[in-house]
Amino acid sequence: MASSKLFESWTFSLPIPEPFLQTLIDKGWNKASSEEEYTSIYNLMQQGKLSTLHGPVLRAVITLVKLMETDLDGALGMQKNDTGEIQFYCGEFKKRNEEERIVVVYNFKNGKFKVCESGNGIHRHIPALRSGQSDGKYLLCMLEYASLNMEGPLFNQEFYDNFTILREQYKNNWTDMDRALKAAFVCCDNLYRRVENAGALGTDGLPVDRNSLASGNTPLLTPQAISGGEYAPTEVTSGRFEVMNVNRITANSKPIGSLGSKYCMNVDLTEEEKARVPQISPNYHVSEEVQDILEMIRNTPMRTFMMRGDSGTGKTIDVAILAKALGLPYYFLTCSEGTDEMDLVSTMIPNTSDKVKTEPPVMPDYEDFMMDPSTVLSEYTGIYEEDVDISQAFGKLMSQIYKIGYQNCKDQKDFVLVESDLIKACRRPSVFELQEAAVIGKPGTLVKLNGLLDDCASITLADGEIVRRNPDTIIVLTTNTDYKGCKDMNESILSRMCMVFDKKELTPEQMKKRVMVKTGCKDEVMLLKMAETVEIIRQYCRNERIRGGVCGYREYESWVWAYMVTGDVLKAAKSTILSKAASDREYRDEIYENCIKVSYSEFSAAA
């Protein structure tokens, strides 16, 4: 008999959800398997290993998958403390065909749950685990959610990998049930073993307080605890909380991995385009600004945006995350003071290829064309269009002949046209970032882009070709605002931005989280202290009017990398943070003594 009520014998007699039940019937299998590959790595039975499908576990899996894919019928999130440590896992689950929600809080430190049913004017206690009333699905949902959260201490790679398979199969309408069934067996066995053997598995175990579940009830999640924000999520990873209060100050970002395919445009990409889709860690957080842009792209025709802010506030990584979430190739162009119109669009360069003599394209016979335009057109395009209009056919024919002629003769030209990445991005669904547009010295350069930003969305190249912007090409202008060389943005460009976001400086906590993902460093205490030092230096430079330097996230990340290699925080600071904080040596010495040395002497092997 199981030591946890979650896996008492009566729970194994509950029906298996579809499509797993029908698959078992089709195969002539029962709910148990002794195959090694169908068992979890935590199944340590010496003889007769057995893995059993568990109906409530699979129902919990399907519930989470649906919630993560649609953001409907519930919410998932975490409450973190000031240092970023997870305190509670929080969930809301809408009851079928009802307005009420089941609200669950899981405290992994003591293994206790708190549950209530709330909404539509009611708030009451419900049995969490009782035969004929509740199968424990919502409690299992929280254990599974904790196992999937990469930031948390209960993250489990085996469960994550197999859950991901089930999630993919759900999205693909269960096209490979053999693979799905195997993953289902492993998920069920994994969760069962990690709960039942939690004491022996250490950090791999799933703590569940057996005493609090002994009667099948859990402590009531009271209205006072909810309204007082005792369990208010600080980070929302899926859906929207309607019963629990959310700390909106901190719950403004979510890991990119939590978005799934919600915003993916599902465009068929070429191999070259696939290589341009950014590769970003699923733990990287999606800023509130990017979430807003994604929602606008998903629900409106908005495709043009601007981000302003100091260097290191995350503008470029935001655009890369945007491209990743949309599943689109990412292009960019970095502006300088000398950037001109040709740089933005296209330019002509000397043709260095060997010139070859080619024959001009052969024109079709006029009578043949008038008698049978469909056949003539197909000879040039490869596509037969029955009953095509003569005028349309003539236009298509001329366009194709032009293309053939251009391809045949381009290598004979003294100059050839080279398109910018902006034009490449406009031809196909893409994300394009124009970096540092505010530093362009020549007035009116950006005005050249007005045609691409207007409703007509077109621009003329140097060879006369008119390029129309793809409806799903997203253009984002990113620029610093208060650095030397930055100029005011042209009003005509500014007015064509659908939305303009002003990026704030990252807080020390935000910098710490980002650098942990980027570098893999786990020393949270030191990382936070270093981030706070960056903020101290920034403020010191402002107060003392020290100019000619920078001190932001990029410098902070370099400092962390150098510290990880050298092990000497002071030595690492001198060539990363300090060297760029001020151009004047006297100022650098001042910053070192007043902002750095006094705080880190005890950590350094050498000053």
C-alpha positions in Angstrom: 0.0 0.0 0.0 1.2 3.5 -0.8 2.4 5.7 2.0 0.8 8.8 0.3 -2.9 9.1 -0.2 -2.1 10.5 -3.7 -1.3 7.0 -4.8 -3.6 4.8 -2.7 -4.9 1.7 -4.4 -8.3 3.2 -5.2 -6.6 5.9 -7.3 -5.1 3.3 -9.6 -8.5 1.9 -10.3 -9.7 5.3 -11.8 -10.1 5.3 -15.6 -7.2 6.3 -17.9 -8.0 9.4 -20.0 -8.0 9.5 -23.7 -6.2 9.0 -26.0 -4.2 6.7 -23.8 -7.1 4.4 -22.9 -8.0 3.6 -26.6 -4.3 3.0 -27.4 -4.1 0.4 -24.6 -7.2 -1.3 -26.0 -5.9 -1.3 -29.5 -2.6 -2.8 -28.3 -4.3 -5.3 -26.0 -2.3 -4.0 -23.1 -3.2 -3.4 -19.5 -2.2 -0.4 -17.4 1.1 -1.9 -16.3 4.4 -2.5 -18.1 7.5 -4.3 -17.1 9.6 -3.0 -20.0 12.7 -1.2 -18.9 12.2 1.8 -21.2 8.7 2.4 -19.8 10.0 2.8 -16.2 11.5 5.8 -14.5 15.2 6.1 -13.5 13.9 6.3 -9.9 12.3 2.9 -10.1 14.9 1.0 -8.0 13.0 -2.3 -7.8 15.6 -5.1 -7.8 13.3 -7.7 -9.4 10.2 -7.4 -11.5 10.3 -3.7 -12.3 6.8 -2.4 -13.0 5.5 0.9 -14.3 1.7 1.7 -14.0 -0.4 4.3 -15.8 -2.1 6.5 -13.2 -5.3 8.2 -14.3 -5.1 11.3 -12.0 -1.4 11.9 -13.0 -2.3 11.8 -16.7 -5.4 14.0 -16.2 -3.1 16.5 -14.4 -0.6 16.3 -17.4 -3.4 17.1 -19.9 -4.7 19.9 -17.7 -1.3 21.5 -17.6 -0.6 21.1 -21.3 -3.9 22.7 -22.2 -3.3 25.6 -19.8 0.2 26.2 -21.1 -0.8 26.1 -24.7 -3.9 28.3 -24.5 -3.5 30.4 -21.3 -7.2 29.7 -20.8 -9.2 28.1 -17.9 -6.6 28.8 -15.2 -3.2 30.2 -14.3 0.2 29.1 -13.0 2.8 31.1 -11.1 5.2 31.4 -8.2 5.7 33.6 -5.3 9.3 34.6 -4.8 11.0 36.6 -2.0 13.2 39.7 -2.3 16.2 37.6 -3.2 14.4 35.7 -6.0 14.0 32.4 -4.0 10.7 30.5 -4.7 8.4 30.4 -1.6 5.2 28.9 -3.1 3.9 27.4 -6.3 0.4 28.8 -7.1 -2.3 27.6 -9.4 -5.9 28.3 -10.4 -8.0 25.8 -12.4 -11.4 26.6 -13.8 -14.0 23.9 -13.2 -15.7 22.5 -16.3 -18.7 24.5 -17.4 -18.6 26.6 -14.2 -17.3 30.0 -13.2 -15.7 28.9 -10.0 -12.0 28.0 -9.8 -10.1 25.5 -7.7 -7.2 27.5 -6.1 -4.1 25.6 -4.9 -0.9 26.6 -3.1 2.0 24.2 -2.7 4.7 24.8 -0.1 7.5 22.5 -1.3 9.5 23.3 1.9 7.1 21.4 4.1 5.1 19.5 1.5 1.8 21.0 2.4 -1.0 22.2 0.2 -3.8 24.7 0.7 -6.9 24.5 -1.4 -10.2 26.3 -1.8 -13.0 26.7 -4.3 -13.7 30.3 -5.1 -15.4 32.7 -7.5 -18.8 33.9 -8.5 -19.5 35.1 -4.9 -18.5 31.9 -3.1 -15.5 30.7 -1.2 -15.5 27.3 0.4 -13.4 24.3 1.4 -13.4 21.2 -0.8 -12.1 17.7 -0.3 -8.7 17.5 -2.1 -8.5 13.8 -2.2 -11.4 11.5 -1.5 -12.9 8.5 -3.3 -15.9 9.4 -5.3 -15.4 13.2 -4.8 -11.8 14.2 -5.8 -9.0 12.3 -7.4 -6.2 14.7 -6.3 -5.7 16.0 -9.9 -5.1 19.5 -8.8 -2.6 18.6 -6.2 -0.7 16.5 -8.8 -0.9 19.5 -11.1 1.2 21.5 -8.6 3.7 18.7 -8.2 4.1 18.4 -11.9 4.4 22.2 -12.3 7.1 22.3 -9.7 8.9 19.5 -11.6 8.8 21.5 -14.8 10.0 24.8 -13.5 13.6 25.1 -14.4 14.2 27.9 -11.9 13.0 25.9 -8.9 14.6 23.3 -6.7 12.2 20.5 -7.7 13.0 20.7 -11.4 13.4 17.2 -12.8 14.9 16.6 -16.2 13.3 13.2 -16.8 9.8 14.4 -16.0 10.4 17.6 -18.1 11.6 15.6 -21.2 8.7 13.2 -21.2 6.1 15.9 -20.4 7.5 17.8 -23.4 6.9 14.8 -25.6 3.3 14.7 -24.4 2.9 18.4 -25.0 4.2 18.1 -28.5 1.9 15.2 -29.3 -1.1 17.1 -28.0 -0.2 20.0 -30.4 0.2 17.5 -33.2 -3.1 15.7 -32.5 -1.4 12.6 -31.1 0.2 11.5 -34.3 2.7 9.2 -32.6 0.9 7.3 -29.9 3.7 4.8 -29.4 6.0 7.6 -28.3 3.2 9.3 -26.3 2.3 6.1 -24.5 5.9 5.5 -23.5 6.2 9.1 -22.2 3.0 8.7 -20.3 4.3 5.5 -18.5 7.6 7.3 -17.6 5.7 10.4 -16.3 3.4 8.3 -14.1 6.3 6.2 -12.7 8.5 9.2 -12.2 5.9 11.1 -10.1 4.9 8.0 -8.1 8.5 7.1 -7.2 9.5 10.7 -6.4 6.6 11.1 -4.0 6.7 7.6 -2.4 10.5 7.6 -2.0 11.0 11.3 -1.4 12.9 10.7 1.8 15.5 8.5 0.1 15.9 10.6 -3.1 17.1 13.8 -1.5 16.7 16.8 -3.8 15.1 14.6 -6.5 12.2 13.8 -4.2 8.8 15.5 -4.1 7.9 16.5 -0.6 4.3 15.7 0.4 3.1 16.0 4.0 1.3 12.8 4.6 -0.3 13.9 7.9 -2.1 16.9 6.3 -3.5 14.6 3.6 -4.4 11.7 6.0 -8.1 12.6 6.0 -8.2 13.5 2.3 -8.5 17.1 3.2 -6.1 20.0 3.0 -6.0 23.2 5.0 -8.4 25.8 3.7 -6.9 28.7 1.6 -8.7 31.5 3.4 -10.1 34.6 1.8 -8.0 36.6 4.3 -4.8 35.0 3.1 -5.7 35.7 -0.5 -6.8 39.3 0.0 -3.8 40.0 2.2 -1.4 38.9 -0.5 0.1 36.1 1.7 0.3 33.9 -1.4 0.3 36.5 -4.1 2.3 35.2 -7.1 5.2 37.4 -8.1 5.7 35.6 -11.4 3.0 34.4 -13.7 4.1 31.7 -16.2 0.7 30.8 -17.8 -2.8 32.2 -17.9 -4.3 34.8 -15.7 -5.0 34.7 -12.0 -8.6 35.8 -11.2 -8.9 34.8 -7.5 -5.4 35.3 -6.2 -3.9 38.7 -6.0 -0.8 39.1 -8.2 2.1 41.3 -7.3 2.2 43.3 -10.6 5.4 45.0 -9.6 7.4 41.8 -10.0 5.1 39.6 -12.0 5.9 41.4 -15.3 8.0 38.8 -17.0 8.0 35.1 -17.7 10.5 32.6 -19.0 10.5 32.3 -22.8 10.1 28.6 -22.4 6.7 29.1 -20.8 5.3 30.7 -24.0 5.4 27.5 -25.9 4.1 28.0 -29.4 1.4 30.5 -28.4 2.8 33.3 -30.6 4.6 31.2 -33.2 3.6 32.2 -36.7 4.3 28.7 -38.1 6.0 30.0 -41.3 7.7 27.6 -43.6 11.3 28.8 -43.5 14.2 28.1 -45.7 17.3 26.5 -44.2 19.0 29.9 -44.3 16.1 31.5 -42.5 16.0 28.8 -39.9 19.6 29.5 -39.1 18.6 33.2 -38.4 16.0 32.3 -35.8 17.8 33.2 -32.5 18.8 30.4 -30.2 17.9 31.6 -26.7 17.7 29.7 -23.4 14.2 28.8 -22.4 15.0 30.3 -19.0 15.5 33.7 -20.4 12.7 36.0 -19.2 10.4 37.8 -21.6 10.0 41.4 -20.6 6.7 43.1 -20.2 7.4 45.2 -23.3 7.9 42.1 -25.5 4.8 40.5 -24.1 2.8 43.6 -25.1 4.3 43.6 -28.6 3.5 39.9 -29.0 -0.1 40.5 -28.0 -0.3 43.4 -30.5 1.1 41.2 -33.3 -1.2 38.4 -32.4 -4.4 40.5 -32.2 -3.8 43.6 -34.4 -2.1 44.6 -37.6 0.6 46.5 -35.6 4.0 45.6 -37.0 6.3 48.6 -36.3 7.7 49.5 -32.8 10.4 51.5 -31.1 12.4 50.8 -27.9 14.4 53.6 -26.2 16.7 53.3 -23.3 20.2 53.3 -21.9 22.8 50.9 -23.1 22.5 47.5 -21.5 18.7 47.7 -20.6 18.0 44.8 -22.9 16.6 46.3 -26.1 18.5 44.0 -28.5 17.9 40.9 -26.5 14.2 41.8 -26.4 14.1 41.9 -30.2 15.9 38.6 -30.4 13.4 37.1 -27.9 10.6 38.6 -30.0 11.9 36.8 -33.1 12.3 33.5 -31.1 8.8 33.6 -29.8 7.4 34.3 -33.3 9.6 31.6 -34.9 10.9 34.1 -37.4 14.4 34.9 -38.8 16.1 37.9 -37.2 17.9 40.6 -39.2 19.6 43.8 -37.9 21.5 46.9 -39.1 23.6 49.0 -36.8 23.6 52.7 -37.7 26.5 55.1 -37.3 26.8 58.8 -37.8 27.7 58.3 -41.4 24.9 55.9 -42.3 23.0 57.1 -45.4 20.0 56.1 -47.4 21.9 53.6 -49.5 23.2 51.8 -46.4 19.6 51.4 -45.2 18.2 50.1 -48.5 20.6 48.9 -51.2 23.8 49.9 -52.9 25.6 49.3 -56.2 29.1 47.7 -56.0 31.6 46.8 -58.7 31.0 43.4 -60.3 34.1 41.3 -59.7 32.7 38.1 -61.2 33.9 36.8 -64.6 31.8 38.2 -67.4 30.1 35.6 -69.6 28.3 36.2 -72.8 24.6 35.1 -72.6 21.8 35.0 -75.0 18.8 37.3 -74.3 15.5 35.6 -73.4 13.4 34.5 -76.3 10.0 36.4 -76.8 7.0 34.3 -77.5 5.1 34.5 -80.8 2.3 37.1 -80.7 -0.3 34.9 -82.4 0.5 31.9 -80.2 0.1 34.1 -77.1 -3.3 35.5 -78.3 -4.7 32.1 -79.1 -3.5 30.3 -76.0 -2.1 32.6 -73.3 -2.3 29.9 -70.6 0.0 27.5 -72.5 2.5 30.3 -73.4 2.6 31.5 -69.8 3.2 28.1 -68.5 6.3 27.7 -70.7 7.9 30.6 -68.9 6.6 30.2 -65.4 6.1 26.5 -65.1 2.5 27.0 -63.9 -0.6 26.4 -66.0 -3.4 28.8 -65.3 -6.6 27.8 -67.1 -8.8 30.6 -68.4 -6.3 33.3 -67.4 -7.1 36.8 -68.5 -5.0 38.0 -71.5 -4.0 41.3 -69.8 -3.0 39.5 -66.6 -1.1 36.9 -68.6 0.8 39.5 -70.4 1.8 41.2 -67.2 3.0 38.0 -65.7 4.8 37.1 -68.9 6.7 40.4 -69.0 7.6 40.1 -65.3 9.0 36.6 -65.8 11.0 37.6 -68.9 12.5 40.5 -67.0 13.6 38.2 -64.2 15.1 35.7 -66.7 16.9 38.5 -68.5 18.2 39.9 -65.2 19.5 36.6 -64.0 21.2 36.0 -67.4 22.8 39.4 -67.6 23.6 40.4 -64.0 27.1 39.0 -64.2 27.9 41.1 -67.2 27.2 44.4 -65.5 30.0 46.7 -64.3 28.0 47.1 -61.0 25.6 44.8 -59.2 22.9 45.6 -56.7 23.4 44.5 -53.1 20.3 44.5 -50.8 20.5 45.5 -47.2 19.3 43.1 -44.5 16.2 45.4 -44.2 15.1 44.6 -47.7 15.8 40.9 -47.2 13.6 41.1 -44.1 10.8 42.8 -46.0 10.6 40.1 -48.7 9.6 37.4 -46.2 8.1 37.2 -42.7 10.9 38.4 -40.4 11.9 40.5 -37.5 14.2 43.4 -38.3 16.0 45.6 -35.8 17.4 49.0 -36.8 19.9 49.7 -34.0 21.0 53.2 -32.9 19.0 55.1 -35.4 19.4 58.3 -33.3 23.1 58.6 -34.0 22.7 59.1 -37.8 24.2 62.5 -38.6 22.7 63.2 -42.1 19.2 64.8 -41.6 16.4 63.1 -43.4 18.2 59.7 -43.8 15.5 57.8 -41.9 12.8 59.5 -43.9 13.7 57.2 -46.7 12.0 54.4 -44.7 8.7 56.2 -44.5 7.3 54.3 -47.4 8.0 51.0 -45.7 6.4 52.2 -42.5 3.2 53.5 -44.2 0.1 51.5 -45.0 1.4 51.1 -48.6 4.5 49.4 -47.1 6.8 49.7 -50.1 10.2 51.1 -51.1 12.0 51.6 -54.4 15.5 50.1 -54.8 18.4 51.7 -56.8 17.6 49.5 -59.8 14.0 50.7 -59.9 12.4 47.6 -58.3 9.6 48.2 -55.9 9.8 46.0 -52.9 6.6 45.6 -50.9 7.0 44.8 -47.2 5.6 41.4 -46.2 2.5 41.9 -43.9 4.3 39.8 -41.2 7.6 41.6 -41.3 8.1 43.2 -37.9 10.3 46.3 -37.7 11.7 47.5 -34.4 13.8 50.6 -33.9 16.1 50.5 -30.9 18.1 53.5 -29.8 19.8 55.1 -26.8 18.4 58.4 -25.7 20.9 60.3 -23.6 24.4 59.3 -24.9 26.8 61.4 -26.7 25.9 61.7 -30.4 22.2 60.8 -30.0 19.8 63.1 -31.8 16.1 63.7 -31.6 14.1 61.2 -33.7 12.5 62.7 -36.9 8.8 63.4 -36.2 7.7 61.6 -39.4 9.4 58.4 -38.2 8.2 58.7 -34.7 4.6 59.2 -35.8 4.8 55.9 -37.8 5.7 53.8 -34.8 2.7 51.8 -33.6 4.0 51.7 -30.0 7.1 53.3 -28.3 8.6 51.7 -25.2 11.0 53.5 -22.9 13.2 50.8 -21.3 14.1 51.4 -17.7 17.5 50.5 -16.2 17.6 47.0 -14.9 17.3 46.5 -11.2 20.1 44.6 -9.4 17.7 41.7 -9.0 16.9 41.7 -12.7 20.6 41.9 -13.6 21.3 39.0 -11.3 18.6 36.8 -12.9 19.8 37.6 -16.4 23.5 37.0 -15.7 22.7 33.6 -14.0 21.0 32.4 -17.2 23.8 33.8 -19.4 26.8 32.7 -17.5 25.6 29.7 -15.4 27.0 31.2 -12.2 25.1 30.1 -9.2 26.6 32.3 -6.5 23.5 34.4 -6.0 24.8 36.3 -3.0 27.9 37.5 -4.8 26.0 38.2 -8.1 23.5 40.4 -6.3 26.2 42.2 -4.5 28.0 42.9 -7.7 24.8 44.1 -9.4 24.2 46.4 -6.5 27.7 47.8 -6.9 27.0 48.6 -10.5 24.0 50.6 -9.4 26.1 52.4 -6.8 28.7 53.3 -9.4 26.0 54.6 -11.8 24.5 56.8 -9.1 28.0 58.0 -7.9 28.8 59.1 -11.5 25.6 61.0 -11.7 26.0 62.7 -8.4 29.6 63.6 -9.1 28.9 64.6 -12.7 31.5 62.1 -14.0 31.1 61.9 -17.8 32.7 60.0 -20.6 32.0 56.5 -19.4 29.4 53.7 -19.2 28.4 51.3 -16.4 25.5 49.0 -17.1 24.5 45.4 -17.6 27.1 44.7 -20.3 29.9 45.8 -18.0 28.3 43.8 -15.2 28.2 40.6 -17.3 31.8 41.0 -18.3 32.7 41.5 -14.6 30.9 38.2 -13.7 32.7 36.3 -16.5 36.1 37.6 -15.4 35.3 36.9 -11.7 34.3 33.3 -12.6 37.7 32.8 -14.3 40.0 34.7 -11.9 38.2 34.1 -8.6 39.3 37.6 -7.6 36.4 40.1 -7.7 38.6 43.2 -7.3 41.0 42.2 -10.1 38.1 41.4 -12.3 36.5 44.7 -11.6 39.5 46.8 -12.7 39.4 45.6 -16.4 35.6 45.4 -16.8 33.6 47.7 -14.7 36.2 50.3 -13.7 38.0 50.6 -17.0 34.7 51.8 -18.7 33.1 53.8 -15.9 35.2 56.9 -16.6 37.8 58.0 -19.2 39.8 60.0 -16.6 42.3 58.0 -14.5 41.7 60.2 -11.5 38.0 59.5 -11.6 38.6 55.8 -12.0 40.7 55.8 -8.9 38.0 57.7 -7.0 35.3 55.2 -8.1 37.5 52.3 -7.1 38.2 53.5 -3.6 34.7 54.8 -2.9 32.5 52.2 -4.6 34.4 49.0 -5.1 37.4 48.4 -2.8 35.6 49.1 0.5 33.0 46.4 -0.2 35.1 43.6 -1.6 38.4 43.6 0.2 37.4 40.5 2.2 36.6 38.6 -1.0 39.8 39.3 -2.9 43.0 37.4 -2.8 44.9 40.5 -4.1 44.0 44.2 -4.2 
